[in-house]
Amino acid sequence: MNKPLSPETLFLNVAQVADRFGVSNDTIWRWKRDGDFPKAVKVGPSTTRWRLADIEEHERGLQCCFAASI
């Protein structure tokens, strides 16, 4: 039986993540390389994805920090 869709079971590719943040694919790879972004998951030899739950948690942290700096 299939698991229901949830942020824990959904994965995004680099283009989807970049679109979500309004940046380029290269920016996502740079953030990943610099350690400023959620850990990616290798799902194949040349396939990398991010868990939606990890992206949403990262976004909550960004919103919190932004609101605190106003």
C-alpha positions in Angstrom: 0.0 0.0 0.0 1.2 3.5 -0.8 2.1 6.0 2.0 0.0 9.1 2.0 1.7 12.2 0.7 3.2 14.4 3.3 6.2 16.7 3.7 8.2 13.8 5.1 7.6 11.6 2.0 7.8 14.3 -0.7 11.1 15.2 -2.4 12.0 18.2 -4.5 14.6 18.4 -7.3 16.9 21.4 -7.5 14.7 23.2 -10.0 11.7 23.0 -7.7 13.7 24.2 -4.7 15.2 27.1 -6.7 11.8 28.1 -7.9 10.4 28.0 -4.3 13.1 30.4 -3.2 13.1 32.5 -6.4 16.8 31.8 -7.1 18.8 30.0 -9.7 19.8 26.3 -9.6 23.4 27.4 -9.2 22.5 29.3 -6.0 20.9 26.2 -4.5 24.1 24.2 -5.2 26.2 27.0 -3.7 24.1 27.2 -0.6 24.4 23.4 -0.3 28.2 23.5 -0.8 28.5 26.4 1.8 26.5 24.5 4.4 23.8 27.1 4.5 21.0 24.8 3.4 19.3 21.6 4.4 21.1 18.4 3.7 20.3 16.9 0.3 19.4 13.2 -0.2 21.1 11.2 -2.9 18.5 8.9 -4.4 20.7 7.7 -7.2 24.2 8.0 -8.7 23.4 11.4 -10.3 20.1 12.3 -8.6 19.8 14.6 -5.6 16.6 15.6 -3.9 15.6 17.6 -0.8 12.9 16.5 1.6 10.0 19.0 1.6 9.9 18.8 5.4 13.5 19.9 5.6 12.9 22.8 3.2 9.9 23.9 5.2 11.8 23.8 8.4 14.6 25.9 6.9 12.0 28.4 5.7 10.5 28.7 9.2 14.0 29.5 10.5 14.5 32.2 7.8 11.1 33.8 8.6 11.9 33.8 12.3 15.3 35.4 11.8 13.8 38.0 9.4 11.1 38.9 11.8 13.5 39.2 14.7 15.7 41.6 12.7 13.0 44.2 12.1 
